């Protein structure tokens, strides 16, 4: 759920706004994404940015929060004081990062969209101070930071430039680089390429991969995860949805510098556990770089008790 200060700021922005107009703008943005066009083709002004934030901020926040929670679990000693939010949009990922690391006080927003940067500043108010830079991710250089985030940003970049951008993001990361993408086959492919670039540059992959070997998944399978979030009334209206919740599918990478102390990697659960009367079946990516289906019998009470607590995306 969005932080209370951010919810209040969005409510202020919505005061007096036409919900029908926002819904129409949201639909136009969704159509552009499905057609393979980026946000720049539809986010032209203040109302477009607000419609995007209303529809997408909760899901983007939930995905980023899940990724940062995993970073904090794997590297509990990592306490970033500086953040570069590259392709920040309305600043969603920065809010999630600050909720995870309260010592995060020096934030830089980088985005090519003036409407997004202006909305990010209005939403932040006095609750989230940030320096803003208007610029394209394919240009540079990037300012360095303990934590660098690229959230739902690679999809906005031409495929031919993505490897170069990832390398420059890594160059700016003094501690951890977090990349979050839609949980689609295309998003997964972008992350696979980014992973190759990062490993070649000497990065340690913290998550979700428990190994540096080639991904063991084969098409049409792909690595992604899911987080469930509640929908507000305005959120439902903007998206034309009836369900009180939304399941956001996302994919991600966490890469770290050698100086970031991290816990040993353990097998990752790649799908919802299949629970049956005889026991629980887990789909795992292991430290050896293999895909494994592990069955935990109900009669093995200690192991079954552990397996019952596992969910999609968890590490054993």
Helices and strands as residue ranges (DSSP letters): H 4-14, H 19-34, G 39-41, H 46-74, E 82-86, H 92-100, E 106-111, H 114-124, E 131-134, E 145-151, G 154-156, H 159-172, E 173-182, H 185-200, E 204-207, E 225-230, H 233-239, E 245-256, E 268-269, E 274-275, E 279-285, E 291-297, H 301-308
